[in-house]
Amino acid sequence: MLSSVFITFDTETTGLYPGFDALVEIAACRFLNGKAVDSFQTLINPERDIPDEVVKIHGITNEMVKDAPNSGEAIGKFFEFIKDDPIFAHNAPFDERFISFACHKFQIKPPANPIYDTLQLTRRLFPELQSHGLAALTTVFDIPHEVKHRGMPDVMGTRGVLEKCIERLAGQGIKSWKHFMAWYGDPLTFLPDKYGLLVTLPIEYKALKNAIEKGGKLEIIYEDRTSKRTKRIVEPMGLFVAYGNLYLSAYCHLRG
């Protein structure tokens, strides 16, 4: 498998929830015969503030991204880079959700690249390990990974973890892409409308559905984490499901 072309990639964000949070970095590297042959990296203006507690994790500040491209521009360039090659990411559903939501927001049609999750791979291949987080794995496997939670270092760390997975797969007789795909099962893909109106709304939410489809403003009652309620005028952009909950992505005229 290492003789084939593949890409590892990673994203950094303002938080955990696409729609509420946004991308601040995408990085990727293409490998051939196990060696890096091309790379891609861009900071992204999330068009919102990066919380201080998140800056402490990845070190990307508001100042660093103020002149960076928005998510739509960055993702367009990322898709040009990945072509139709298979791609890997650690905890791939997280990265896929953010990119798919941005595709929906900016009406970008993504390529159909298969996306494989090295987190899932390590859980299946190394069940004896206590932690399957990227930082823990790079430590256990003695993979260089000095700057954690930044795009390119995480990309290279993911590549190192993938190599260990390929070695263990080979020990089980799985040495070709054909055998790997049969063993892995269905990969992820970037889906631009998975966060759109695929959610079935009750008839009483017709006004919300129309506002998303045709554009428009709605008045809502917003309840914050302290249970304080305020009336807000919003422009709905889409609905999405994350972690079992239904969320509305909208521009708020009170808070922005």
N, C-alpha and C positions, 0 to 999 in steps of 0.2 A: 504493500500500500504506500510506503514512503516513496516509491518510485513514481507515483502518480502526482498530478497537480492538485493541490488543495489550498484553501485559505483559512486562516484563523482570524477572528475579529473580536472587538470588544467595544462597548460604549460606556460613557460616563454620563450621569444625569443630575438633575437638581433634586431628585427624590425617587420614590418607589412607584408612583402611579402615573402612567401615561395619561395625558389629558390635563391632569393637575400639574404634573411635573414635565420636564422636557430634557432633550439631549443637550449636552455641553461638549461632547467629544465622540468621534468615531475614529477607530484605528484598525488597520488590517494589514496582513502580510501574506504574500503568495509564496508557496514553497513548491519546489520541483526537485525530485530525488533527495528529499529531506533537507534541502538548503533554501534559504530565503533568496528570492530572485526579484522581488518587487514589493513595495510597501505603500501604504496610504494612511494619512493622518490629518485630521482637521479639528480645530476647536469649532464650537457652534454657539452662536448667540441664542440663548433659550427664550429671549424676549420676556424675561421675568428675572427677578433677583434670585441668586443662588444663596440658600440659607447658610448661615455661618457654620452650623453643625455639619453641613454637607461639604463645605470648603475644607473643613478639618480632615475629611476622609480622603478626597482626591486632590486637594490643593489647587483646584481651578477656581479663580476668583472672577468677580464681575468685571474687573478691569481687564483681565486677560481675554474675555470673550466679547467685549463691547463692540469691536470692529470685525468680529468673525461673521461668516455667512449664517443665514438662518437654517433651520432644519431641512427645509425643502431643497435649498441649494446644495447643502452638504450631502444629503442622501442621494441626490442626482449624480454627484461625482462619485460617491461610494458605489453606486450601482454600475457606473461605467467601469470602475476598477475591478469589481468581482466577476464581470462577464457572466459566463454560465458555469463557473467552477463550483464544486462542492465546498461548503463552508462549515467551520466549526467554531463554537463559542462555549465558554464555561458558564453554565446556567443560561443556556441559549434562549429559553422562553422570555427571560427578562429583556434581553436585547431585542428580540423579535417583536415583543409587544410595543416597545417605544418606536421602533422603525415603522412597524405597520400602522401605528396610530398617526405618525407624521405623514405617511403615504396617503392616508385617508384625509387628513387635514389639508394637504397641499395637492390632492388629486393626482398623485403620482402612481403610475402603473409599475409595480416592481417586477423584476425578473423572477423566474421560477426556480432559482437555486435551491437545492436541498440543504437544510440546516441541521447539523448534528450537534448534540449536546454532550460535551465532555464530562459534565457533572453526572449525567445519566450513565455515561460509559464507566466512569470510575466507581460508581455505586454498584454496578453490575459486575465489574471485573475485579474490584478490590473491596469486597464487603467487609473484610477484616479491619479496615481502617476506621478510626474513631471519627474523623472529620474528612469530608470530601470538598471542603472549600478550597479555592485556588491557592491561597496563602499556605494552608496546611499541607496541601499536596506538593507544592514546590519545595517545602521544607523536608518532607518525608522522602521525596525522590531526589533531593539535592540538586534542584534546578535553580539556576541563578534568577533571582526575582527581587531586586533591591528596592525598586520604587513600586509599591503596591497601590492598586486602585488608580492607576493612570493607564490610558489606552494602550500604548505600544508595549510597555513592560508586561501588562496583563496578556497581550497578544502573544508575546514570546513565551511567557509562562504557560499559556494554554497549549502552545505548540509542544513544549517539553512534556506536559502531561499527556497529550495525545500520543507522543512517541512511546511513552510507557504503556499506554493502552494497546497500541499496535503490537508491541512486543508480547504482551500477554495474550492478545488475540491469536498471534502467530503460534504461540504455544498450544493453543486449542485447535490449530489447523485452519484458522480463518486468515488467509493471506492475500486474498484478492478483493477488489471492490465488490464484485458480484456476491461473494460469500459474506462480506461485511454488511451489505445492504439487506440481504436475507436475514442475517442475524439481528441487525439493529431494529428493523421494523420501519414504520412510516416516519420520515423526517419531518421537521417543521418547514414551513415556507412563509415568506412575507405576504400577507393578505391585506390589501388596502381597505376592504370594506368589512373586515371582521369586527371593527369598532363602529360601524355605521348603523344603518337602519335594519340590520338583520335581527335586532332585538324586536320582538313583537310587543307592542304597547296596547294596553286596554283602550277602548273607544274613548274614555274620558280624557285621555292624553292626546287627543287628535290635534289640539292647538300646538303642543310641543312637537309632534311629528311634522306638522306643516311648517313650523318655524325653522326646523332643521333642513327640510327639503327645499324650501323656497326662500329662506332668509327672512328674518324678522326679529322683533323684540318681544320679550315676555316679562311680566312681573312675577317674581317668585318670593317665597318666604325662605330665607337662608338661616339655618341654625348652625352655629359654630360649636366648637368642642366644649365650650362652657355652657351650652344650651341657650345662649343669647340669640334672639331672633331679630332679623332685620329684613325690611323689604328691599329688593334689589331688581334693577332692570338689567336683563341679560340678553345676549344674542347667542342662542344655542348653535353649536357646531356639530355635535354628534354624541352618540351614546356608546359606551363600551363597558364590557364586563371584565373585571379584574379581581382575583382572589375571591370569587363567588359573589361579588357585589356589583350592582348596576350603577354606573356613574354618568353624569352629564358633563360634557366639556362645553364651556360657553365663555364668551367675553362678558365680564361684569363691568357695568358702567360706573359702579361705585368704587370698586377696588382695582379695576383694570385686569 
